[in-house]
Amino acid sequence: MGESSAQSWEEKRQNVVQILESIANDVSTPRNIRRVAKEAADALFDERYKPAVRAANAIEMIEEIMNDPNLPVFTRTQLWMAISILEQLRRAE
């Protein structure tokens, strides 16, 4: 990865982490959804895996809760935005 793509990865990761942390800290969102959002954000910093694998792991976690009937519409929209960015990160490598 070149320097510019590394910077792009970091900026995108921070963007996704911001989205996921806003969900994790939103007390109006059900607890199980907040927990998964926090776990997905943490997965993006797991140094055991390459960046593309971290993104794929986070996507998998988020997709597990997308069909939760208690998922607020606004939160669902935020999660789709996060998945969209994560898909770019997953393909970046």
Residue, then its C-alpha position, 0 to 999 in steps of 0.5 A: m500500500g502506498e502512502s496515499s492509500a494508507q492515508s485514505w484507509e485511515e481516513k475511511r476507517q476513522n469515518v466508519v469508527q465515528i459512525l459506529e461509535s455514535i450508534a454505540n453511544d446512542v442510548s435510544t438504540p437497543r443494547n444488542i445493536r450498540r454492542v455489535a457497533k462497538e465490536a465492529a469498531d474495535a475489529l477495525f483496530d485488530e492488528r492480527y489481521k490485514p486491513a481488508v480482513r478487518a473491514a470484512n470482519a466488521i461488515e460481517m458483524i454489522e450484517e448480522i444485526m441488519n434484519d433486527p426488527n428493533l433496529p431504528v430506521f436512522t440507525r439502519t441508514q447509518l449502518w448501510m453507510a458504514i458498510s458502504i465505506l467498509e466495502q471500499l476498504r475491503r477491496a482496497e488491498 
